[in-house]
Amino acid sequence: MTPSSAQAALLTFCTVISLGSVGLVLSIAVPEGGNNWFWLMTLSPLAGVYYWTKASRKEEIKVKMVLSDDGNNVSEILVRGDDVQVEQMRRELKMSEKGMIYVKGIFET
């Protein structure tokens, strides 16, 4: 997975708002600092940079196929990995869990 520039921008924006709120509270609580507390907002791009450098990760799914006794047919497929990735794989391959029956949702076509 690669980092998203939209998520980095959103994170930076939310950090600007948060640090602005902290600056407002500190300017009221510690009036000796005056409006200098709002300079904290200049640190907000660091949140986007931190996200951009740390957000990438490698996804890995392990698949094991178990053959039937006669060796001709696959009887089970064991999948191990991240829940989101396994669910996406299951949905795309139209597989169901052992002993479960797939019921089509009302929003599916």
Phi and psi restraints in degrees (range 20) as a CNS / XPLOR table:
assign (resid 1 and name C) (resid 2 and name N)
       (resid 2 and name CA) (resid 2 and name C) 1.0 -109.9 20.0 2
assign (resid 2 and name N) (resid 2 and name CA)
       (resid 2 and name C) (resid 3 and name N) 1.0 154.5 20.0 2
assign (resid 2 and name C) (resid 3 and name N)
       (resid 3 and name CA) (resid 3 and name C) 1.0 -67.7 20.0 2
assign (resid 3 and name N) (resid 3 and name CA)
       (resid 3 and name C) (resid 4 and name N) 1.0 150.1 20.0 2
assign (resid 3 and name C) (resid 4 and name N)
       (resid 4 and name CA) (resid 4 and name C) 1.0 -105.0 20.0 2
assign (resid 4 and name N) (resid 4 and name CA)
       (resid 4 and name C) (resid 5 and name N) 1.0 131.7 20.0 2
assign (resid 4 and name C) (resid 5 and name N)
       (resid 5 and name CA) (resid 5 and name C) 1.0 -67.8 20.0 2
assign (resid 5 and name N) (resid 5 and name CA)
       (resid 5 and name C) (resid 6 and name N) 1.0 -31.2 20.0 2
assign (resid 5 and name C) (resid 6 and name N)
       (resid 6 and name CA) (resid 6 and name C) 1.0 -66.7 20.0 2
assign (resid 6 and name N) (resid 6 and name CA)
       (resid 6 and name C) (resid 7 and name N) 1.0 -41.1 20.0 2
assign (resid 6 and name C) (resid 7 and name N)
       (resid 7 and name CA) (resid 7 and name C) 1.0 -68.1 20.0 2
assign (resid 7 and name N) (resid 7 and name CA)
       (resid 7 and name C) (resid 8 and name N) 1.0 -36.3 20.0 2
assign (resid 7 and name C) (resid 8 and name N)
       (resid 8 and name CA) (resid 8 and name C) 1.0 -64.8 20.0 2
assign (resid 8 and name N) (resid 8 and name CA)
       (resid 8 and name C) (resid 9 and name N) 1.0 -40.8 20.0 2
assign (resid 8 and name C) (resid 9 and name N)
       (resid 9 and name CA) (resid 9 and name C) 1.0 -66.1 20.0 2
assign (resid 9 and name N) (resid 9 and name CA)
       (resid 9 and name C) (resid 10 and name N) 1.0 -41.9 20.0 2
assign (resid 9 and name C) (resid 10 and name N)
       (resid 10 and name CA) (resid 10 and name C) 1.0 -63.7 20.0 2
assign (resid 10 and name N) (resid 10 and name CA)
       (resid 10 and name C) (resid 11 and name N) 1.0 -42.7 20.0 2
assign (resid 10 and name C) (resid 11 and name N)
       (resid 11 and name CA) (resid 11 and name C) 1.0 -62.7 20.0 2
assign (resid 11 and name N) (resid 11 and name CA)
       (resid 11 and name C) (resid 12 and name N) 1.0 -41.8 20.0 2
assign (resid 11 and name C) (resid 12 and name N)
       (resid 12 and name CA) (resid 12 and name C) 1.0 -63.6 20.0 2
assign (resid 12 and name N) (resid 12 and name CA)
       (resid 12 and name C) (resid 13 and name N) 1.0 -43.9 20.0 2
assign (resid 12 and name C) (resid 13 and name N)
       (resid 13 and name CA) (resid 13 and name C) 1.0 -61.9 20.0 2
assign (resid 13 and name N) (resid 13 and name CA)
       (resid 13 and name C) (resid 14 and name N) 1.0 -46.2 20.0 2
assign (resid 13 and name C) (resid 14 and name N)
       (resid 14 and name CA) (resid 14 and name C) 1.0 -63.3 20.0 2
assign (resid 14 and name N) (resid 14 and name CA)
       (resid 14 and name C) (resid 15 and name N) 1.0 -35.8 20.0 2
assign (resid 14 and name C) (resid 15 and name N)
       (resid 15 and name CA) (resid 15 and name C) 1.0 -69.2 20.0 2
assign (resid 15 and name N) (resid 15 and name CA)
       (resid 15 and name C) (resid 16 and name N) 1.0 -36.7 20.0 2
assign (resid 15 and name C) (resid 16 and name N)
       (resid 16 and name CA) (resid 16 and name C) 1.0 -60.2 20.0 2
assign (resid 16 and name N) (resid 16 and name CA)
       (resid 16 and name C) (resid 17 and name N) 1.0 -46.7 20.0 2
assign (resid 16 and name C) (resid 17 and name N)
       (resid 17 and name CA) (resid 17 and name C) 1.0 -63.0 20.0 2
assign (resid 17 and name N) (resid 17 and name CA)
       (resid 17 and name C) (resid 18 and name N) 1.0 -44.2 20.0 2
assign (resid 17 and name C) (resid 18 and name N)
       (resid 18 and name CA) (resid 18 and name C) 1.0 -64.4 20.0 2
assign (resid 18 and name N) (resid 18 and name CA)
       (resid 18 and name C) (resid 19 and name N) 1.0 -46.1 20.0 2
assign (resid 18 and name C) (resid 19 and name N)
       (resid 19 and name CA) (resid 19 and name C) 1.0 -70.1 20.0 2
assign (resid 19 and name N) (resid 19 and name CA)
       (resid 19 and name C) (resid 20 and name N) 1.0 -29.3 20.0 2
assign (resid 19 and name C) (resid 20 and name N)
       (resid 20 and name CA) (resid 20 and name C) 1.0 -64.6 20.0 2
assign (resid 20 and name N) (resid 20 and name CA)
       (resid 20 and name C) (resid 21 and name N) 1.0 -39.6 20.0 2
assign (resid 20 and name C) (resid 21 and name N)
       (resid 21 and name CA) (resid 21 and name C) 1.0 -66.2 20.0 2
assign (resid 21 and name N) (resid 21 and name CA)
       (resid 21 and name C) (resid 22 and name N) 1.0 -41.2 20.0 2
assign (resid 21 and name C) (resid 22 and name N)
       (resid 22 and name CA) (resid 22 and name C) 1.0 -62.9 20.0 2
assign (resid 22 and name N) (resid 22 and name CA)
       (resid 22 and name C) (resid 23 and name N) 1.0 -42.2 20.0 2
assign (resid 22 and name C) (resid 23 and name N)
       (resid 23 and name CA) (resid 23 and name C) 1.0 -62.0 20.0 2
assign (resid 23 and name N) (resid 23 and name CA)
       (resid 23 and name C) (resid 24 and name N) 1.0 -39.4 20.0 2
assign (resid 23 and name C) (resid 24 and name N)
       (resid 24 and name CA) (resid 24 and name C) 1.0 -64.0 20.0 2
assign (resid 24 and name N) (resid 24 and name CA)
       (resid 24 and name C) (resid 25 and name N) 1.0 -46.1 20.0 2
assign (resid 24 and name C) (resid 25 and name N)
       (resid 25 and name CA) (resid 25 and name C) 1.0 -63.6 20.0 2
assign (resid 25 and name N) (resid 25 and name CA)
       (resid 25 and name C) (resid 26 and name N) 1.0 -43.0 20.0 2
assign (resid 25 and name C) (resid 26 and name N)
       (resid 26 and name CA) (resid 26 and name C) 1.0 -68.7 20.0 2
assign (resid 26 and name N) (resid 26 and name CA)
       (resid 26 and name C) (resid 27 and name N) 1.0 -33.6 20.0 2
assign (resid 26 and name C) (resid 27 and name N)
       (resid 27 and name CA) (resid 27 and name C) 1.0 -68.3 20.0 2
assign (resid 27 and name N) (resid 27 and name CA)
       (resid 27 and name C) (resid 28 and name N) 1.0 -27.2 20.0 2
assign (resid 27 and name C) (resid 28 and name N)
       (resid 28 and name CA) (resid 28 and name C) 1.0 -82.5 20.0 2
assign (resid 28 and name N) (resid 28 and name CA)
       (resid 28 and name C) (resid 29 and name N) 1.0 -43.1 20.0 2
assign (resid 28 and name C) (resid 29 and name N)
       (resid 29 and name CA) (resid 29 and name C) 1.0 -74.3 20.0 2
assign (resid 29 and name N) (resid 29 and name CA)
       (resid 29 and name C) (resid 30 and name N) 1.0 -35.7 20.0 2
assign (resid 29 and name C) (resid 30 and name N)
       (resid 30 and name CA) (resid 30 and name C) 1.0 -124.8 20.0 2
assign (resid 30 and name N) (resid 30 and name CA)
       (resid 30 and name C) (resid 31 and name N) 1.0 81.3 20.0 2
assign (resid 30 and name C) (resid 31 and name N)
       (resid 31 and name CA) (resid 31 and name C) 1.0 -67.0 20.0 2
assign (resid 31 and name N) (resid 31 and name CA)
       (resid 31 and name C) (resid 32 and name N) 1.0 -14.5 20.0 2
assign (resid 31 and name C) (resid 32 and name N)
       (resid 32 and name CA) (resid 32 and name C) 1.0 -63.7 20.0 2
assign (resid 32 and name N) (resid 32 and name CA)
       (resid 32 and name C) (resid 33 and name N) 1.0 -27.1 20.0 2
assign (resid 32 and name C) (resid 33 and name N)
       (resid 33 and name CA) (resid 33 and name C) 1.0 -78.5 20.0 2
assign (resid 33 and name N) (resid 33 and name CA)
       (resid 33 and name C) (resid 34 and name N) 1.0 -17.5 20.0 2
assign (resid 33 and name C) (resid 34 and name N)
       (resid 34 and name CA) (resid 34 and name C) 1.0 63.1 20.0 2
assign (resid 34 and name N) (resid 34 and name CA)
       (resid 34 and name C) (resid 35 and name N) 1.0 -140.9 20.0 2
assign (resid 34 and name C) (resid 35 and name N)
       (resid 35 and name CA) (resid 35 and name C) 1.0 -88.9 20.0 2
assign (resid 35 and name N) (resid 35 and name CA)
       (resid 35 and name C) (resid 36 and name N) 1.0 7.2 20.0 2
assign (resid 35 and name C) (resid 36 and name N)
       (resid 36 and name CA) (resid 36 and name C) 1.0 -67.5 20.0 2
assign (resid 36 and name N) (resid 36 and name CA)
       (resid 36 and name C) (resid 37 and name N) 1.0 -18.7 20.0 2
assign (resid 36 and name C) (resid 37 and name N)
       (resid 37 and name CA) (resid 37 and name C) 1.0 -65.4 20.0 2
assign (resid 37 and name N) (resid 37 and name CA)
       (resid 37 and name C) (resid 38 and name N) 1.0 -23.5 20.0 2
assign (resid 37 and name C) (resid 38 and name N)
       (resid 38 and name CA) (resid 38 and name C) 1.0 -72.7 20.0 2
assign (resid 38 and name N) (resid 38 and name CA)
       (resid 38 and name C) (resid 39 and name N) 1.0 -11.8 20.0 2
assign (resid 38 and name C) (resid 39 and name N)
       (resid 39 and name CA) (resid 39 and name C) 1.0 -65.9 20.0 2
assign (resid 39 and name N) (resid 39 and name CA)
       (resid 39 and name C) (resid 40 and name N) 1.0 -14.1 20.0 2
assign (resid 39 and name C) (resid 40 and name N)
       (resid 40 and name CA) (resid 40 and name C) 1.0 -60.1 20.0 2
assign (resid 40 and name N) (resid 40 and name CA)
       (resid 40 and name C) (resid 41 and name N) 1.0 -27.6 20.0 2
assign (resid 40 and name C) (resid 41 and name N)
       (resid 41 and name CA) (resid 41 and name C) 1.0 -65.2 20.0 2
assign (resid 41 and name N) (resid 41 and name CA)
       (resid 41 and name C) (resid 42 and name N) 1.0 -20.4 20.0 2
assign (resid 41 and name C) (resid 42 and name N)
       (resid 42 and name CA) (resid 42 and name C) 1.0 -70.3 20.0 2
assign (resid 42 and name N) (resid 42 and name CA)
       (resid 42 and name C) (resid 43 and name N) 1.0 -12.5 20.0 2
assign (resid 42 and name C) (resid 43 and name N)
       (resid 43 and name CA) (resid 43 and name C) 1.0 -83.2 20.0 2
assign (resid 43 and name N) (resid 43 and name CA)
       (resid 43 and name C) (resid 44 and name N) 1.0 -9.5 20.0 2
assign (resid 43 and name C) (resid 44 and name N)
       (resid 44 and name CA) (resid 44 and name C) 1.0 -62.0 20.0 2
assign (resid 44 and name N) (resid 44 and name CA)
       (resid 44 and name C) (resid 45 and name N) 1.0 -34.0 20.0 2
assign (resid 44 and name C) (resid 45 and name N)
       (resid 45 and name CA) (resid 45 and name C) 1.0 -61.3 20.0 2
assign (resid 45 and name N) (resid 45 and name CA)
       (resid 45 and name C) (resid 46 and name N) 1.0 -20.5 20.0 2
assign (resid 45 and name C) (resid 46 and name N)
       (resid 46 and name CA) (resid 46 and name C) 1.0 -64.1 20.0 2
assign (resid 46 and name N) (resid 46 and name CA)
       (resid 46 and name C) (resid 47 and name N) 1.0 -30.4 20.0 2
assign (resid 46 and name C) (resid 47 and name N)
       (resid 47 and name CA) (resid 47 and name C) 1.0 -65.4 20.0 2
assign (resid 47 and name N) (resid 47 and name CA)
       (resid 47 and name C) (resid 48 and name N) 1.0 -42.5 20.0 2
assign (resid 47 and name C) (resid 48 and name N)
       (resid 48 and name CA) (resid 48 and name C) 1.0 -65.8 20.0 2
assign (resid 48 and name N) (resid 48 and name CA)
       (resid 48 and name C) (resid 49 and name N) 1.0 -39.6 20.0 2
assign (resid 48 and name C) (resid 49 and name N)
       (resid 49 and name CA) (resid 49 and name C) 1.0 -65.6 20.0 2
assign (resid 49 and name N) (resid 49 and name CA)
       (resid 49 and name C) (resid 50 and name N) 1.0 -41.8 20.0 2
assign (resid 49 and name C) (resid 50 and name N)
       (resid 50 and name CA) (resid 50 and name C) 1.0 -61.8 20.0 2
assign (resid 50 and name N) (resid 50 and name CA)
       (resid 50 and name C) (resid 51 and name N) 1.0 -45.3 20.0 2
assign (resid 50 and name C) (resid 51 and name N)
       (resid 51 and name CA) (resid 51 and name C) 1.0 -60.7 20.0 2
assign (resid 51 and name N) (resid 51 and name CA)
       (resid 51 and name C) (resid 52 and name N) 1.0 -45.6 20.0 2
assign (resid 51 and name C) (resid 52 and name N)
       (resid 52 and name CA) (resid 52 and name C) 1.0 -61.7 20.0 2
assign (resid 52 and name N) (resid 52 and name CA)
       (resid 52 and name C) (resid 53 and name N) 1.0 -35.7 20.0 2
assign (resid 52 and name C) (resid 53 and name N)
       (resid 53 and name CA) (resid 53 and name C) 1.0 -83.4 20.0 2
assign (resid 53 and name N) (resid 53 and name CA)
       (resid 53 and name C) (resid 54 and name N) 1.0 -25.7 20.0 2
assign (resid 53 and name C) (resid 54 and name N)
       (resid 54 and name CA) (resid 54 and name C) 1.0 -106.9 20.0 2
assign (resid 54 and name N) (resid 54 and name CA)
       (resid 54 and name C) (resid 55 and name N) 1.0 -4.4 20.0 2
assign (resid 54 and name C) (resid 55 and name N)
       (resid 55 and name CA) (resid 55 and name C) 1.0 -80.9 20.0 2
assign (resid 55 and name N) (resid 55 and name CA)
       (resid 55 and name C) (resid 56 and name N) 1.0 -20.1 20.0 2
assign (resid 55 and name C) (resid 56 and name N)
       (resid 56 and name CA) (resid 56 and name C) 1.0 -75.6 20.0 2
assign (resid 56 and name N) (resid 56 and name CA)
       (resid 56 and name C) (resid 57 and name N) 1.0 143.3 20.0 2
assign (resid 56 and name C) (resid 57 and name N)
       (resid 57 and name CA) (resid 57 and name C) 1.0 -151.6 20.0 2
assign (resid 57 and name N) (resid 57 and name CA)
       (resid 57 and name C) (resid 58 and name N) 1.0 156.7 20.0 2
assign (resid 57 and name C) (resid 58 and name N)
       (resid 58 and name CA) (resid 58 and name C) 1.0 -100.6 20.0 2
assign (resid 58 and name N) (resid 58 and name CA)
       (resid 58 and name C) (resid 59 and name N) 1.0 125.5 20.0 2
assign (resid 58 and name C) (resid 59 and name N)
       (resid 59 and name CA) (resid 59 and name C) 1.0 -92.0 20.0 2
assign (resid 59 and name N) (resid 59 and name CA)
       (resid 59 and name C) (resid 60 and name N) 1.0 139.8 20.0 2
assign (resid 59 and name C) (resid 60 and name N)
       (resid 60 and name CA) (resid 60 and name C) 1.0 -139.4 20.0 2
assign (resid 60 and name N) (resid 60 and name CA)
       (resid 60 and name C) (resid 61 and name N) 1.0 131.7 20.0 2
assign (resid 60 and name C) (resid 61 and name N)
       (resid 61 and name CA) (resid 61 and name C) 1.0 -126.0 20.0 2
assign (resid 61 and name N) (resid 61 and name CA)
       (resid 61 and name C) (resid 62 and name N) 1.0 132.4 20.0 2
assign (resid 61 and name C) (resid 62 and name N)
       (resid 62 and name CA) (resid 62 and name C) 1.0 -106.6 20.0 2
assign (resid 62 and name N) (resid 62 and name CA)
       (resid 62 and name C) (resid 63 and name N) 1.0 132.0 20.0 2
assign (resid 62 and name C) (resid 63 and name N)
       (resid 63 and name CA) (resid 63 and name C) 1.0 -122.4 20.0 2
assign (resid 63 and name N) (resid 63 and name CA)
       (resid 63 and name C) (resid 64 and name N) 1.0 132.4 20.0 2
assign (resid 63 and name C) (resid 64 and name N)
       (resid 64 and name CA) (resid 64 and name C) 1.0 -127.2 20.0 2
assign (resid 64 and name N) (resid 64 and name CA)
       (resid 64 and name C) (resid 65 and name N) 1.0 126.4 20.0 2
assign (resid 64 and name C) (resid 65 and name N)
       (resid 65 and name CA) (resid 65 and name C) 1.0 -103.5 20.0 2
assign (resid 65 and name N) (resid 65 and name CA)
       (resid 65 and name C) (resid 66 and name N) 1.0 127.4 20.0 2
assign (resid 65 and name C) (resid 66 and name N)
       (resid 66 and name CA) (resid 66 and name C) 1.0 -105.3 20.0 2
assign (resid 66 and name N) (resid 66 and name CA)
       (resid 66 and name C) (resid 67 and name N) 1.0 122.2 20.0 2
assign (resid 66 and name C) (resid 67 and name N)
       (resid 67 and name CA) (resid 67 and name C) 1.0 -86.0 20.0 2
assign (resid 67 and name N) (resid 67 and name CA)
       (resid 67 and name C) (resid 68 and name N) 1.0 154.9 20.0 2
assign (resid 67 and name C) (resid 68 and name N)
       (resid 68 and name CA) (resid 68 and name C) 1.0 -72.4 20.0 2
assign (resid 68 and name N) (resid 68 and name CA)
       (resid 68 and name C) (resid 69 and name N) 1.0 174.6 20.0 2
assign (resid 68 and name C) (resid 69 and name N)
       (resid 69 and name CA) (resid 69 and name C) 1.0 -61.6 20.0 2
assign (resid 69 and name N) (resid 69 and name CA)
       (resid 69 and name C) (resid 70 and name N) 1.0 -34.5 20.0 2
assign (resid 69 and name C) (resid 70 and name N)
       (resid 70 and name CA) (resid 70 and name C) 1.0 -79.7 20.0 2
assign (resid 70 and name N) (resid 70 and name CA)
       (resid 70 and name C) (resid 71 and name N) 1.0 -11.8 20.0 2
assign (resid 70 and name C) (resid 71 and name N)
       (resid 71 and name CA) (resid 71 and name C) 1.0 81.6 20.0 2
assign (resid 71 and name N) (resid 71 and name CA)
       (resid 71 and name C) (resid 72 and name N) 1.0 4.8 20.0 2
assign (resid 71 and name C) (resid 72 and name N)
       (resid 72 and name CA) (resid 72 and name C) 1.0 -96.4 20.0 2
assign (resid 72 and name N) (resid 72 and name CA)
       (resid 72 and name C) (resid 73 and name N) 1.0 -33.3 20.0 2
assign (resid 72 and name C) (resid 73 and name N)
       (resid 73 and name CA) (resid 73 and name C) 1.0 -116.4 20.0 2
assign (resid 73 and name N) (resid 73 and name CA)
       (resid 73 and name C) (resid 74 and name N) 1.0 147.2 20.0 2
assign (resid 73 and name C) (resid 74 and name N)
       (resid 74 and name CA) (resid 74 and name C) 1.0 -83.0 20.0 2
assign (resid 74 and name N) (resid 74 and name CA)
       (resid 74 and name C) (resid 75 and name N) 1.0 123.0 20.0 2
assign (resid 74 and name C) (resid 75 and name N)
       (resid 75 and name CA) (resid 75 and name C) 1.0 -97.2 20.0 2
assign (resid 75 and name N) (resid 75 and name CA)
       (resid 75 and name C) (resid 76 and name N) 1.0 -29.4 20.0 2
assign (resid 75 and name C) (resid 76 and name N)
       (resid 76 and name CA) (resid 76 and name C) 1.0 -145.2 20.0 2
assign (resid 76 and name N) (resid 76 and name CA)
       (resid 76 and name C) (resid 77 and name N) 1.0 150.0 20.0 2
assign (resid 76 and name C) (resid 77 and name N)
       (resid 77 and name CA) (resid 77 and name C) 1.0 -125.8 20.0 2
assign (resid 77 and name N) (resid 77 and name CA)
       (resid 77 and name C) (resid 78 and name N) 1.0 118.0 20.0 2
assign (resid 77 and name C) (resid 78 and name N)
       (resid 78 and name CA) (resid 78 and name C) 1.0 -97.5 20.0 2
assign (resid 78 and name N) (resid 78 and name CA)
       (resid 78 and name C) (resid 79 and name N) 1.0 126.6 20.0 2
assign (resid 78 and name C) (resid 79 and name N)
       (resid 79 and name CA) (resid 79 and name C) 1.0 -121.3 20.0 2
assign (resid 79 and name N) (resid 79 and name CA)
       (resid 79 and name C) (resid 80 and name N) 1.0 133.3 20.0 2
assign (resid 79 and name C) (resid 80 and name N)
       (resid 80 and name CA) (resid 80 and name C) 1.0 -132.1 20.0 2
assign (resid 80 and name N) (resid 80 and name CA)
       (resid 80 and name C) (resid 81 and name N) 1.0 130.5 20.0 2
assign (resid 80 and name C) (resid 81 and name N)
       (resid 81 and name CA) (resid 81 and name C) 1.0 169.3 20.0 2
assign (resid 81 and name N) (resid 81 and name CA)
       (resid 81 and name C) (resid 82 and name N) 1.0 -164.8 20.0 2
assign (resid 81 and name C) (resid 82 and name N)
       (resid 82 and name CA) (resid 82 and name C) 1.0 -65.3 20.0 2
assign (resid 82 and name N) (resid 82 and name CA)
       (resid 82 and name C) (resid 83 and name N) 1.0 139.5 20.0 2
assign (resid 82 and name C) (resid 83 and name N)
       (resid 83 and name CA) (resid 83 and name C) 1.0 -56.3 20.0 2
assign (resid 83 and name N) (resid 83 and name CA)
       (resid 83 and name C) (resid 84 and name N) 1.0 -44.0 20.0 2
assign (resid 83 and name C) (resid 84 and name N)
       (resid 84 and name CA) (resid 84 and name C) 1.0 -65.5 20.0 2
assign (resid 84 and name N) (resid 84 and name CA)
       (resid 84 and name C) (resid 85 and name N) 1.0 -44.2 20.0 2
assign (resid 84 and name C) (resid 85 and name N)
       (resid 85 and name CA) (resid 85 and name C) 1.0 -68.2 20.0 2
assign (resid 85 and name N) (resid 85 and name CA)
       (resid 85 and name C) (resid 86 and name N) 1.0 -39.1 20.0 2
assign (resid 85 and name C) (resid 86 and name N)
       (resid 86 and name CA) (resid 86 and name C) 1.0 -65.9 20.0 2
assign (resid 86 and name N) (resid 86 and name CA)
       (resid 86 and name C) (resid 87 and name N) 1.0 -41.1 20.0 2
assign (resid 86 and name C) (resid 87 and name N)
       (resid 87 and name CA) (resid 87 and name C) 1.0 -64.7 20.0 2
assign (resid 87 and name N) (resid 87 and name CA)
       (resid 87 and name C) (resid 88 and name N) 1.0 -41.0 20.0 2
assign (resid 87 and name C) (resid 88 and name N)
       (resid 88 and name CA) (resid 88 and name C) 1.0 -64.4 20.0 2
assign (resid 88 and name N) (resid 88 and name CA)
       (resid 88 and name C) (resid 89 and name N) 1.0 -41.6 20.0 2
assign (resid 88 and name C) (resid 89 and name N)
       (resid 89 and name CA) (resid 89 and name C) 1.0 -63.8 20.0 2
assign (resid 89 and name N) (resid 89 and name CA)
       (resid 89 and name C) (resid 90 and name N) 1.0 -43.2 20.0 2
assign (resid 89 and name C) (resid 90 and name N)
       (resid 90 and name CA) (resid 90 and name C) 1.0 -62.1 20.0 2
assign (resid 90 and name N) (resid 90 and name CA)
       (resid 90 and name C) (resid 91 and name N) 1.0 -42.0 20.0 2
assign (resid 90 and name C) (resid 91 and name N)
       (resid 91 and name CA) (resid 91 and name C) 1.0 -67.0 20.0 2
assign (resid 91 and name N) (resid 91 and name CA)
       (resid 91 and name C) (resid 92 and name N) 1.0 -43.7 20.0 2
assign (resid 91 and name C) (resid 92 and name N)
       (resid 92 and name CA) (resid 92 and name C) 1.0 -69.6 20.0 2
assign (resid 92 and name N) (resid 92 and name CA)
       (resid 92 and name C) (resid 93 and name N) 1.0 -35.2 20.0 2
assign (resid 92 and name C) (resid 93 and name N)
       (resid 93 and name CA) (resid 93 and name C) 1.0 -89.7 20.0 2
assign (resid 93 and name N) (resid 93 and name CA)
       (resid 93 and name C) (resid 94 and name N) 1.0 -0.8 20.0 2
assign (resid 93 and name C) (resid 94 and name N)
       (resid 94 and name CA) (resid 94 and name C) 1.0 54.2 20.0 2
assign (resid 94 and name N) (resid 94 and name CA)
       (resid 94 and name C) (resid 95 and name N) 1.0 49.4 20.0 2
assign (resid 94 and name C) (resid 95 and name N)
       (resid 95 and name CA) (resid 95 and name C) 1.0 -103.2 20.0 2
assign (resid 95 and name N) (resid 95 and name CA)
       (resid 95 and name C) (resid 96 and name N) 1.0 159.5 20.0 2
assign (resid 95 and name C) (resid 96 and name N)
       (resid 96 and name CA) (resid 96 and name C) 1.0 -129.5 20.0 2
assign (resid 96 and name N) (resid 96 and name CA)
       (resid 96 and name C) (resid 97 and name N) 1.0 160.1 20.0 2
assign (resid 96 and name C) (resid 97 and name N)
       (resid 97 and name CA) (resid 97 and name C) 1.0 -69.0 20.0 2
assign (resid 97 and name N) (resid 97 and name CA)
       (resid 97 and name C) (resid 98 and name N) 1.0 157.0 20.0 2
assign (resid 97 and name C) (resid 98 and name N)
       (resid 98 and name CA) (resid 98 and name C) 1.0 -61.4 20.0 2
assign (resid 98 and name N) (resid 98 and name CA)
       (resid 98 and name C) (resid 99 and name N) 1.0 127.6 20.0 2
assign (resid 98 and name C) (resid 99 and name N)
       (resid 99 and name CA) (resid 99 and name C) 1.0 84.0 20.0 2
assign (resid 99 and name N) (resid 99 and name CA)
       (resid 99 and name C) (resid 100 and name N) 1.0 0.5 20.0 2
assign (resid 99 and name C) (resid 100 and name N)
       (resid 100 and name CA) (resid 100 and name C) 1.0 -107.3 20.0 2
assign (resid 100 and name N) (resid 100 and name CA)
       (resid 100 and name C) (resid 101 and name N) 1.0 151.3 20.0 2
assign (resid 100 and name C) (resid 101 and name N)
       (resid 101 and name CA) (resid 101 and name C) 1.0 -112.7 20.0 2
assign (resid 101 and name N) (resid 101 and name CA)
       (resid 101 and name C) (resid 102 and name N) 1.0 131.9 20.0 2
assign (resid 101 and name C) (resid 102 and name N)
       (resid 102 and name CA) (resid 102 and name C) 1.0 -78.0 20.0 2
assign (resid 102 and name N) (resid 102 and name CA)
       (resid 102 and name C) (resid 103 and name N) 1.0 127.2 20.0 2
assign (resid 102 and name C) (resid 103 and name N)
       (resid 103 and name CA) (resid 103 and name C) 1.0 -114.9 20.0 2
assign (resid 103 and name N) (resid 103 and name CA)
       (resid 103 and name C) (resid 104 and name N) 1.0 124.2 20.0 2
assign (resid 103 and name C) (resid 104 and name N)
       (resid 104 and name CA) (resid 104 and name C) 1.0 -68.5 20.0 2
assign (resid 104 and name N) (resid 104 and name CA)
       (resid 104 and name C) (resid 105 and name N) 1.0 134.9 20.0 2
assign (resid 104 and name C) (resid 105 and name N)
       (resid 105 and name CA) (resid 105 and name C) 1.0 -75.4 20.0 2
assign (resid 105 and name N) (resid 105 and name CA)
       (resid 105 and name C) (resid 106 and name N) 1.0 165.7 20.0 2
assign (resid 105 and name C) (resid 106 and name N)
       (resid 106 and name CA) (resid 106 and name C) 1.0 -72.8 20.0 2
assign (resid 106 and name N) (resid 106 and name CA)
       (resid 106 and name C) (resid 107 and name N) 1.0 -21.9 20.0 2
assign (resid 106 and name C) (resid 107 and name N)
       (resid 107 and name CA) (resid 107 and name C) 1.0 -96.0 20.0 2
assign (resid 107 and name N) (resid 107 and name CA)
       (resid 107 and name C) (resid 108 and name N) 1.0 -2.6 20.0 2
assign (resid 107 and name C) (resid 108 and name N)
       (resid 108 and name CA) (resid 108 and name C) 1.0 -85.4 20.0 2
assign (resid 108 and name N) (resid 108 and name CA)
       (resid 108 and name C) (resid 109 and name N) 1.0 146.4 20.0 2
